[in-house]
């Protein structure tokens, strides 16, 4: 990944939902300077424009590798 450990922050919260089941939430925060280095604007609140350049090849490869390692797509449905 293009980020250093100091540029990332991970927060995890747990609690019970309305049915009494335990749920967990994870928040990932990335330093604004690290996003700018990748050509991303951290102040942008809307969707990215569709006519811009595609993310780099390593971005797609990392996403596919991440998904496959976690068993996606699931074949049992």
TILUM-322628 format. One record per atom (N, C-alpha, C): residue number from 1; atom name; x, y, z. Coordinates in steps of 0.1 Angstrom, whole numbers. Layout:
TILUM-322628
NUM_CA_X_Y_Z;
...
end
This chain:
TILUM-322628
1_N_8_-12_0;
1_CA_0_0_0;
1_C_9_12_0;
2_N_4_23_-5;
2_CA_12_35_-6;
2_C_12_44_7;
3_N_7_39_18;
3_CA_6_46_30;
3_C_15_41_41;
4_N_20_50_49;
4_CA_29_46_60;
4_C_19_44_72;
5_N_24_36_82;
5_CA_15_34_94;
5_C_11_47_101;
6_N_20_58_100;
6_CA_16_70_106;
6_C_5_78_99;
7_N_2_74_86;
7_CA_-8_81_78;
7_C_-22_74_79;
8_N_-22_63_86;
8_CA_-35_55_88;
8_C_-39_55_102;
9_N_-52_54_104;
9_CA_-58_52_117;
9_C_-70_43_116;
10_N_-70_33_125;
10_CA_-81_23_124;
10_C_-89_24_138;
11_N_-102_26_138;
11_CA_-110_26_150;
11_C_-120_15_149;
12_N_-123_8_160;
12_CA_-132_-3_160;
12_C_-142_0_172;
13_N_-155_-1_169;
13_CA_-165_0_180;
13_C_-174_-12_179;
14_N_-179_-16_191;
14_CA_-188_-27_191;
14_C_-200_-23_199;
15_N_-211_-29_196;
15_CA_-224_-27_204;
15_C_-235_-36_199;
16_N_-245_-37_207;
16_CA_-257_-45_203;
16_C_-266_-37_194;
17_N_-272_-44_185;
17_CA_-282_-38_176;
17_C_-296_-40_182;
18_N_-306_-36_175;
18_CA_-320_-37_180;
18_C_-324_-51_184;
19_N_-319_-61_177;
19_CA_-322_-75_180;
19_C_-313_-81_191;
20_N_-304_-73_197;
20_CA_-296_-78_207;
20_C_-283_-85_202;
21_N_-281_-85_189;
21_CA_-269_-91_183;
21_C_-257_-82_184;
22_N_-245_-87_187;
22_CA_-234_-79_187;
22_C_-230_-75_173;
23_N_-226_-62_171;
23_CA_-222_-57_158;
23_C_-209_-50_160;
24_N_-201_-49_149;
24_CA_-189_-41_150;
24_C_-188_-32_138;
25_N_-182_-20_141;
25_CA_-180_-10_131;
25_C_-165_-7_130;
26_N_-160_-6_118;
26_CA_-146_-2_117;
26_C_-145_11_109;
27_N_-137_21_113;
27_CA_-135_33_106;
27_C_-121_34_103;
28_N_-118_37_90;
28_CA_-104_38_86;
28_C_-102_53_82;
29_N_-92_60_88;
29_CA_-90_73_85;
29_C_-76_74_78;
30_N_-75_82_67;
30_CA_-62_83_60;
30_C_-59_98_60;
31_N_-46_101_63;
31_CA_-41_115_64;
31_C_-44_122_50;
32_N_-48_134_51;
32_CA_-51_142_39;
32_C_-39_143_29;
33_N_-27_144_35;
33_CA_-15_145_26;
33_C_-13_133_18;
34_N_-16_121_24;
34_CA_-14_109_17;
34_C_-24_107_6;
35_N_-36_112_8;
35_CA_-46_112_-3;
35_C_-42_121_-15;
36_N_-37_133_-11;
36_CA_-32_142_-22;
36_C_-21_136_-30;
37_N_-12_129_-23;
37_CA_-1_122_-31;
37_C_-6_113_-41;
38_N_-18_107_-39;
38_CA_-24_98_-49;
38_C_-33_105_-59;
39_N_-34_119_-58;
39_CA_-42_126_-67;
39_C_-56_127_-63;
40_N_-59_124_-50;
40_CA_-73_125_-45;
40_C_-74_138_-37;
41_N_-86_144_-37;
41_CA_-89_156_-29;
41_C_-97_152_-17;
42_N_-91_153_-5;
42_CA_-98_149_7;
42_C_-110_159_10;
43_N_-111_170_4;
43_CA_-122_180_7;
43_C_-134_176_-2;
44_N_-132_168_-12;
44_CA_-143_165_-21;
44_C_-154_157_-14;
45_N_-166_161_-14;
45_CA_-177_154_-7;
45_C_-186_145_-16;
46_N_-186_148_-29;
46_CA_-194_141_-39;
46_C_-187_129_-45;
47_N_-194_123_-54;
47_CA_-187_112_-61;
47_C_-176_117_-71;
48_N_-167_108_-73;
48_CA_-156_112_-82;
48_C_-162_113_-97;
49_N_-156_123_-104;
49_CA_-161_124_-118;
49_C_-158_111_-126;
50_N_-166_107_-135;
50_CA_-164_95_-143;
50_C_-155_97_-155;
51_N_-152_109_-158;
51_CA_-144_111_-170;
51_C_-129_113_-167;
52_N_-125_111_-154;
52_CA_-111_113_-150;
52_C_-103_100_-153;
53_N_-90_100_-150;
53_CA_-82_89_-152;
53_C_-86_77_-142;
54_N_-84_65_-147;
54_CA_-87_53_-139;
54_C_-76_52_-128;
55_N_-80_46_-117;
55_CA_-69_44_-107;
55_C_-58_35_-112;
56_N_-46_36_-106;
56_CA_-35_28_-112;
56_C_-38_13_-111;
57_N_-30_5_-119;
57_CA_-32_-9_-119;
57_C_-30_-16_-106;
58_N_-21_-11_-98;
58_CA_-19_-18_-85;
58_C_-31_-17_-76;
59_N_-39_-6_-78;
59_CA_-51_-3_-69;
59_C_-61_-14_-72;
60_N_-63_-17_-85;
60_CA_-73_-28_-89;
60_C_-68_-41_-84;
61_N_-55_-44_-86;
61_CA_-49_-57_-83;
61_C_-50_-59_-68;
62_N_-47_-49_-60;
62_CA_-48_-50_-45;
62_C_-62_-53_-41;
63_N_-72_-46_-47;
63_CA_-86_-48_-43;
63_C_-90_-62_-47;
64_N_-86_-68_-58;
64_CA_-90_-81_-62;
64_C_-83_-91_-53;
65_N_-71_-89_-49;
65_CA_-64_-98_-40;
65_C_-70_-98_-27;
66_N_-74_-86_-22;
66_CA_-81_-85_-9;
66_C_-94_-93_-9;
67_N_-102_-92_-19;
67_CA_-115_-98_-20;
67_C_-113_-114_-20;
68_N_-104_-118_-29;
68_CA_-102_-133_-30;
68_C_-97_-139_-17;
69_N_-88_-132_-10;
69_CA_-83_-137_2;
69_C_-94_-139_13;
70_N_-104_-131_12;
70_CA_-115_-131_21;
70_C_-127_-140_16;
71_N_-125_-147_5;
71_CA_-135_-156_1;
71_C_-146_-150_-8;
72_N_-143_-140_-15;
72_CA_-153_-134_-23;
72_C_-150_-136_-38;
73_N_-158_-139_-47;
73_CA_-173_-140_-44;
73_C_-177_-153_-38;
74_N_-187_-152_-29;
74_CA_-191_-164_-22;
74_C_-198_-174_-32;
75_N_-195_-186_-31;
75_CA_-202_-196_-40;
75_C_-213_-203_-34;
76_N_-216_-201_-21;
76_CA_-226_-209_-14;
76_C_-240_-203_-14;
77_N_-242_-192_-22;
77_CA_-255_-186_-22;
77_C_-263_-190_-34;
end
